[in-house]
């Protein structure tokens, strides 16, 4: 059961765009919150994306894993850093996080082109 995180990201983008048309106030408010929370600051964006990725693994959200792993890679996170992030997510999420952690590693490799 291999997932294609590039396709998941594309599908979620299309679904999000449709939702934004149906409910612009809600989606625009969420996007504003996302922009503010993920902006460069005292904590660099790379680390914020890694935190979001760890939470995505622990709560088992495929779309979140795809989005935040891709953003972490774009922000400069290395495979080694992302593997350590997955380790922390597994610690916090228990057994189900092992399943999603291994799938997140597949997303890391996909977005790094490995």
C-alpha positions in Angstrom: 0.0 0.0 0.0 2.4 2.7 -1.2 1.0 6.2 -1.1 2.0 8.9 -3.5 2.4 12.0 -1.4 2.8 14.2 -4.4 -0.7 13.1 -5.6 -2.1 13.5 -2.0 -0.7 17.1 -2.0 -2.2 17.9 -5.4 -5.6 16.4 -4.4 -5.6 18.3 -1.2 -4.8 21.5 -3.0 -7.8 21.0 -5.3 -10.1 20.1 -2.5 -8.9 23.1 -0.5 -9.5 25.4 -3.5 -13.0 24.1 -3.8 -13.6 24.6 -0.1 -12.2 28.1 -0.3 -14.8 28.9 -3.0 -17.6 27.4 -0.9 -16.5 29.0 2.3 -14.0 31.9 1.7 -14.2 33.5 5.1 -13.4 30.3 6.9 -10.6 29.2 4.6 -9.1 32.6 4.3 -9.0 32.9 8.1 -7.3 29.5 8.3 -4.8 30.4 5.6 -4.0 33.6 7.5 -3.4 31.7 10.7 -1.2 29.2 8.8 0.8 32.0 7.3 1.3 33.7 10.7 2.1 30.5 12.6 4.6 29.2 10.0 6.4 32.5 9.3 10.1 32.8 9.9 10.8 34.0 13.4 12.8 33.1 16.4 12.0 29.5 15.5 13.0 28.9 11.8 10.4 27.7 9.4 12.2 24.4 8.9 11.7 23.5 12.5 8.1 24.7 12.5 7.4 22.4 9.5 9.1 19.6 11.3 6.9 20.1 14.4 3.8 20.1 12.2 5.1 16.9 10.5 5.5 15.2 13.9 2.0 16.2 14.9 0.7 15.0 11.5 2.2 11.6 12.1 0.9 11.3 15.6 -2.6 12.2 14.6 -2.4 10.1 11.4 -3.3 12.8 8.8 -2.1 11.8 5.3 -2.7 15.3 3.8 -0.9 16.9 6.7 2.1 14.6 6.3 2.3 15.3 2.6 2.0 19.1 3.1 4.3 19.5 6.0 7.0 17.0 4.9 7.1 18.7 1.5 7.4 22.2 3.2 10.1 20.9 5.6 12.1 19.6 2.6 11.7 22.9 0.8 12.7 24.8 4.0 16.0 22.8 4.0 15.3 19.9 6.4 17.7 17.0 5.7 16.7 13.3 5.6 18.6 12.8 8.8 16.7 15.6 10.6 13.4 14.3 9.4 14.2 10.7 10.5 14.9 12.1 14.0 11.6 14.0 13.9 9.8 10.8 12.9 11.5 9.1 15.9 10.0 11.8 18.3 6.6 11.4 16.6 6.7 7.7 17.1 7.6 8.2 20.8 4.7 10.5 21.3 2.2 8.6 19.1 2.9 5.0 20.0 2.1 2.1 17.7 -0.1 3.9 15.2 2.7 6.5 14.8 5.1 3.7 13.7 2.8 3.0 10.7 2.5 6.7 9.8 6.1 7.3 10.6 7.3 4.8 8.1 4.9 6.3 5.6 6.2 9.8 6.3 9.7 8.5 5.6 8.4 7.4 2.2 7.2 11.0 1.7 10.6 12.3 2.8 12.3 10.2 0.1 9.7 11.1 -2.5 10.1 14.8 -2.0 13.9 14.5 -1.8 13.8 12.6 -5.0 15.3 9.4 -3.6 
